[in-house]
Amino acid sequence: MKHYDDSFAHDHLPPADLLPHFVDDLPQFRHPEFLNCVDRLLDRHIREGNGDRICLRTFTTTWTYQQLFEKANQIAHVLVDDLGLKSGNRVLLRSANNPMMVACWYGILKAGGIVVATMPLLRSKELTTIIDCAEISHALCDASLQEELSLVVSPFLKKTSLFDGSEQRPSELENAMKPKPTHFDNYHSKSDSVALIGFTSGTTGLPKMTAHYHKDILNICEAFPVYSLQPTPNDIFTGSPPLGFTFGLGGLVLFPMYFGASTFLIEKPTPDLLLQAIQEHRVSICFTAPTAWRVLTTKVADYDISSLRKCVSAGETLPLKVWQDWYDATGLKIIDGIGSTELLHIFISSHEDNMKPGATGVPILGYQARIVDQMGNELPTGQPGRLAVKGMTGCKYLNRTEKQQEYVENGWNITGDIFRQDEDGYFWFVARGDDMIISSGYNIAAIEVESVLLTHDDIHECAVVGVPDEERGMLVCAHIVLKEKDKASDELKKSIQQWFKEVAAPYKYPRVIHFTDALPKTETGKIQRFRLKSSN
């Protein structure tokens, strides 16, 4: 039996010989031939009599599992009955983090569609690229974000339906849902049917499409949360990453619902709103990026966060100073982790009992990792090299054979990060593969320079890049945001440079310093170093 009527996604998967080796021999990672992940994540709670449990919360509304289940079923009916969705069609999902977006996510999978969730800040040019690459036929869009989508001109996009994520007034989708039954027979997908396509946030050229199966979605719920969080149905999750980012999808939808917990969604999650949610709604688990943890530390004394028991950081590496400052202020240890869109979620992390501050951690249950050279040979302990990972999820680029060959070598996923492994087996981040600065023959990791600069009393934030130089090949260039911006001066630059040479290896000091009011960031909080490189 084929997977779908529309076979686009499966037709464009990499050939078998280019796929990574999958390590899924543990019983929790094995699944029956037929599997729709929504049954385990949502429908099961209704069958087991837990429909009245709270599932989704915001500052203005609360949904039970029963309400989410019924709305997802009605959305599936609208997609199939009114919008002509065929199994395997790709559906663009465009919204900030709100309950209706979650209902649409489940409704698409129930109907046999493939979810392509996107970041709210994307513009029409980027949306057009995504729609054309994935040949997307349908879109479900929050009415507040329709303007950019309405500017898209694509031969593929046929049907769009708008919903109101703020739940203030019924929109097109809600009106179509009203007469629909609250029961829907889920599409009979296979465990290795494509369920979602995630677009990587690459900085150049065409974005890459990563495909993930129904079983992948369930498997990540048995990996990181079991290893690091030990969730219970009484936990309340919150965080800042958008659901269009797989870090956010896992942390704010999949993990809480797999364990029958609830999640607190914030459409525009500022540090103050995160702290307010934790205080008022007794949130126990929070996911956000290192840059946000830094700001939260400066504000946390004004809030009651006694309910918080687990703090998770990902998106980029967590500087030791940010970890230490938060620990000193709260007594809570931030759990660092590295994941990727290609592997769907976090694969190296730690838990409170085995944590080494400053290290990313060890491979979590379901994954293996090692450090390799350019030829794929394993490197000795302590030597920096390329991070190679394999486990029960792995890279499956659609329609990009050449990129698949770059990412997967000898069955291992090559993440593009430079790490080293210590004698205890812990992995330490050194640099992104493209963030190594080679100056006068020295290999200098941008992140090392940043972590030193962040300990300076006057520096609030910084990002370090390499800039071309005829004499040295590259120079270390630091873009610095000061705590007091009016202190910026040439004298302070010289003072910072002199101080750096006294506290760290002098060859790493930033020969170029730019003071700036703000660093360019993605909406997930990652610093956009490529923009800093191009601005020099």
N, C-alpha and C positions, 0 to 999 in steps of 0.2 A: 504494500500500500504506500502511495506517495505521501509526502508530508502535507502539501498544500495544493490548492487549485492554481494559485499564482506561484510559480516555482522560482521566481527571480533570485531570492536570497540563497536557496540551496544550489541553484545553477552557478552561482558566483563564489561559493566557498572555495578555499584553496584545495588543490588536489591532495590526496591522502599523504603523499610523500613529502609535502611541505608543512604538514601540521606538526605541532609540538607533540612530544610524548606525553600522554595523559596518565597520571598516577592516581587511580581512583579505586584501589583494591580494598579500602576499608568499607565495612557494611553500610555506614551512614552515607556514603557517596554512590551507592548502587541503587538503581531505580528500575521499575517495570518498563516495558517497551512503550506503553502509552502513558503519558503524563501531561497534565496541564497544571503548571505551578500554582495557579490561582486556587485550585482545590485545596492545597496544603496551607496556603497563606491566608485564605479568607473563608472559603466555604466550610472548611473543617470546623471552624469555631461555631458556626450556626448548627451544624450536625451534632456537635457535642454539648449544645445547650448553653453556649456562652454568648449568644447574640446580644444580650443586654449589657455586656461589658463595654466600657468606653474604649474607643479605638483611636479617634482623631480629635484633637482639641486645637482651638485657636483662642485669641483674646475675646472673640465674640460668639463662638459656636462650639458645640460638642456633638460628635457623631458616635453612635454605637457601632459595633460590628454588624448588627442587623441592618442598620441604615445604609452603611457602606455597601453591604452585600446587595441590597435591593436596588440601590442607585447604579451599581456596576452592572447588574443584570439588565436594567432598563436601558442603559447606554449601549450594551451589546445588542439589544433588540433594535435600537435606532440605527446602529451601524449596519446591521444585516438587512433589516426590513425597509428602512427609509433611504439609506445612503448606499445600498448595493455593495457592501463590503464582501469581497471574496476572500476565502482563507489564503493567508500568505501576503495579502496586500499590506503595504507599509502605511502606517498612520503617524503623521507628525503630531506631536503633543506640545503645545506652546502655552506655558503658564508659569506664574510664580508658585511657590510652595503653598498649596491650599487643599482642602478636602476634595473639591471637585476634580482637581488634577489627579489625585490618587484614585478616585472613582473611575475616571477616564482610563487611567493606566490599566486597571483591572478589567474594565469593560472591553478594551481592545483585545486583550489576551483571551478573555472568555469567548469573544467572537471569532477567534482564529487569526486575528491580525498580528502584525509585528510592530512593536512600539518603537518610535524614534522620538524620544523626549529631548527637548532643546532648552538652552539657556534663555531666560527672558530678555536679556540685553542684545541678542543677535539682531542684526539689521537685515533688510530685504535682500541685499546682495549675498550675505552668508546663508540666509534661508533658501534662496534660489539654488545655491550650490548644493546644499544638503538634499533638497527635493529632487534635483536633477540626478545627483549621484545615486541616490537610493530609489529613484523612480517612484516617488511617493504619490499615491493617488488620493489620499484622504488626509484631512487635518481637523483636529479638535483644538480650538484656540480660545483662551480667555478673552472676553470682549475688550478688556482694557489694553490688550496687546495686538489688536487686529490691524492697526494701521500699517505696520511694517509688512505683515503677511499679505495685506491687500495690494501691496506694490509688487508682489512676486508675479512674474510672468513665466509659466512653465507649461510645456505640453503634457506633463504628467499629472499635475494636481487637478483633480476633477470635482471633489466635494469638500466643502469646509463647513463646519458647524461651530457656532460660538456659544460659550457658556459664561456665566457670571461667577467667577471665583470668590467674589466678596459676598455672595448670596443675598445681595440687597434687592435685586429685581430679576425675575425670570428672563432668561435669554432664549435664543433659538433652540439650543439643545434641551434645556429644562422643559420647554413647552412640548417638544417632541417626545420627551420621556414620560410625561404625565399619564397618557393613556396606556402605556406599555405594561405588560405583566412584570411582576417583581421576581419571577422565576425565569431562568434561562439555562438550557443544557449546554455546558461548556463544550467548545470545539475539542474534538478527540485528537489532540496533538500528541506527537511522540516525545519521548524524553530528550531526543536530540533534534527536535524541531527548533528552528530559530525563533526566539521570543522577543529579542530586542536587538537593535543596532545602535551602538554608541559611536559618536563621532569624536575622534581624538582632537585635542586642542592644539594641533600642529601649527607652527608659525609660518610655514611657507607652503606654497603649492596647494594641490587638492587635499582636503582633509581625508583621513583614512577612516573607513567604516569597519568597526569591530563587531562581529556577530557573537551572540551568546544564546545558548540553548535554554529550554525550560529547566533542564536538570542543573545547569550552571547556577541559575537563580536560587535554587534550593541548596545547592552545595555550599555556596558562600555563607549561608546561614548556619551551617554546621562547622564552619572554620573560625573566622575571626571572633564572632560574638561568644562562641562556646569557649574559645581559648582565653580571651582577654576580658570579657564583660560578665559572663555567667548571668544572663538576664532571667528575670522571673516575670510572671504576668502582672506583678505590682509595679514594675518599672515604668517610668515616663521618660521618653527620649525627647531631645530637642537638638537643634543645631542650625548652622548657617548655610551648609552647602546646598545648592539647587538640586532638585530631584532629576534634572537633566544631566547631572554629573553623577557617575556611578557611586562615588563616595557618599553622596547625599541619598541616593536611592537606597543603598544598603542600610545606612545608619538611621534613616528617618522613615522608611516604609518596610523594607523586607525584614530587617532584624526584629523590630518591635512586634510585627504581626506574626512572624514565625513562632515567637514565644508567647503570643497572646497578650502582649503589653500594649501600651498606647504611645502616641507620639504627639508632641506639641509643635504645630507648624507656624512659622512666622514668614510672611511674604517678603518683608524687607528687614532681615535680622541684624540690627545694629547691636553693638555690645550691650548698650543699656537695655534694649528689648530682650536680649538673651537673659540678662541678669534678672530683669523683671519677671520673665516667665519662670525662671528657676525658683525665685522667691515666692511668687503668688500661687504657682501650680505644683510646687514640690517636685520639680523635675529631678530625676536621679542620674541620667546619663546624657552627656552633652558632646556633640561632634562639632569641631570647628577647626580653622587653620591656625598655624603658628602666629601669624600677624594679629589675629583676633585674640588669641590667648594673651598676647603681650598687652593689649589694650584692656582686656578684662581684669588683668592683675591690678591696673591702676585704679579701677572703679569698685573692686569687689568688696572693699571694706564698708561700702554704703548699703550693702544688701545682705539678706539672710540666705545663704546658700547651703544651709545645714543638710538639706535633702540630697545634695549632689554626692554621688559615690563613685562615678567613673567619668573621666575626662579623656577624650580621644582627639588626637591631632593627626592630620594627614594633609596631603596636597603639596606640601614641600617639607623639607627637613626641619625638625624642631631644634632651634638653638638651645644649648645647655642653659644659657642665662635665662631664657624664657621659662624653661622647665623649673629652674631653681627659684626664680622670683615667685612663680605661682605656688610652688610647694611651701616657700617661706610664708606666703600670705594666707594660705588655706589649709596646709597640711595634706593636700591631695596631690597624687603623682599623675602627671599627664602621661597617657599611654600613646607613645609615638608609633607610627606605622607607615610602611610604604606599600602602595598598591598601584595599579595602572588600569586604564580603560581596557587595555588588551587582556588583562587577567581578571577584570571585573571589579575586584576589591582588594583589600589588604592581604599580603602574603608573608610579610616579615613584621613582627611586632613583639610585644612582651606583655606580661601581666604584672600586677603589683608585687608579686613575690619573687619574680626573677629579673626585675628591671635593673639595668645598668644606666644611670643617668648619662645622657649624651649618645648612647648607642641606640640604633633603630630597633634592635632586638634579634630574635632568632626566627627561622622559618616556622610558621604556625602549622598546626595539624592540617595535613592535606597538601603540604608543599615541601620541596627541597630547594636548596640554593647553594651556589658556589661562586668563587671568584675565578675568572678565566682571563687569559691574555688574548691578543688579537687573533691567534690561531685556534682558540678554543681550549687550550691546555689549562688545567687547573693550576693556580698559582699558590706559592707557599703562604703559610699563615703570616699575616701582617702586611703583605704586599698589596698595594692598591691595584685594582683591575676591574674588568667589566662584570657586572652582576648578571648571573644566569640563574633562571628559576624554572622549575617545572612542578606541576601538581595537577589537581583535578579540574582546573580551568586553564585556558591558554589562548594564545593569539590566533584568531581566525579572521584575517582581513578579507573583506569582500572585494573581488575584482581588482586586486592590487598584488599580482604575483611577485613583482620585483620587491615591494615593501615587505611581503611575507618572508621572502628569502633573506632580507636584512634582519628581520626581527627574530626569526627562528633559525638557530644553528645547531645541527646535530641533535635535534629534538628538544633543545633548551630555548626558553624565551630570553632574549637579550634585551634588558629593559632600557638601555641607554644611560644607566647610572654607573658611576665609579664608586665602588665600596672597598673596604678591606674587612677581613675577618680576623678576630683576635684568637688567642689560644683557647679561650673558653667557648668558641663557636659563635660569638656575637658578631653581628654585622654593623659596621660603622660607615655612615655616609661620608664620602670624600667630595664628590662633585657630580653634577650632571655631566655626561660625556662631552657635551659641547660647552661646559663652563670651566674647563681646565684652562688656566692662563699659563702659557709657556714664555717666560721672560728671561733672557740671557741664559737659557739652558735649564732654568729652574722650572719645575712643575708646581704651580701654585693653584690651589683650589679656591675658587671664589668664596665658597661657604666658610672656609677657615678664616679668611680675612674678615668676613662679615661678623663671625662669632667673636673675634677679638674686638672689633670696633663697637659692637653692641655693649661692651662692658664699660665704655667711656661715659663719664657722667653727663656729658652734654648731648650725647647722641640718642635720638628716639628710635630711628629706623635707618637702615642702610641697605644698599644693593651694590655688589661689586661685579664689574665686568672687565674683560680685557680689551684694550684699544690698540690698534696697529701702531708700531713704532719702528722706524728704519734701523735704529741702532740696536735695540733690544729685542726686536721681533714683536713683542707686546708689552704694554705697560698695565700695571694694576690701577684701575680707575674706580674710585668709590663715589657713589651718589648718596649723599647724606641728608637726612631730615633731622634738624636739631630740635631739642625740646623747647628751646627759646629761639625762635627764628631770627630775632633781631641781633643775635650774637654773631651771625655769620660775618667773617672777615678773613683776609689773607693771613692775619696773625694767628687766628684759630686753626686755619688749615695747617700752618707750620707746626703749631703746638700739637695737633693731633698726630701729625707724621712723626714728630720727635717722640711723643709718648708711645706710639705703636712700636717703634724700634726698641724701646726699653722693655716692653712687656711681651714681645713676640719676635720670631726670627726676622731680623732686619730686611732680608731680601724680599719678604712678603709685603712690605709696607706700601700703602697706596701712593704712588708718585703723582697721581692726578686726583684731585678732590673737587667735586661739584656740590655745593649746597643747593637743596631744592625744597620746595614747599610740600611736595608729595611724590610718592613713587607710583609709576603706572602699574595697575594690578588688573587681573582678570576678575570676573564677578565671583569667583570662588576664593579670592584672596591671594592667589599666586602673584608674585612679582613678575612683571613682563620684562625680563632682562633683554630680550631681543630688541625691545624699543629703546632701551638705554644704549645698547650697542650701536644701533643705527643713528642715535642722536649725537654721537661723538664725532 
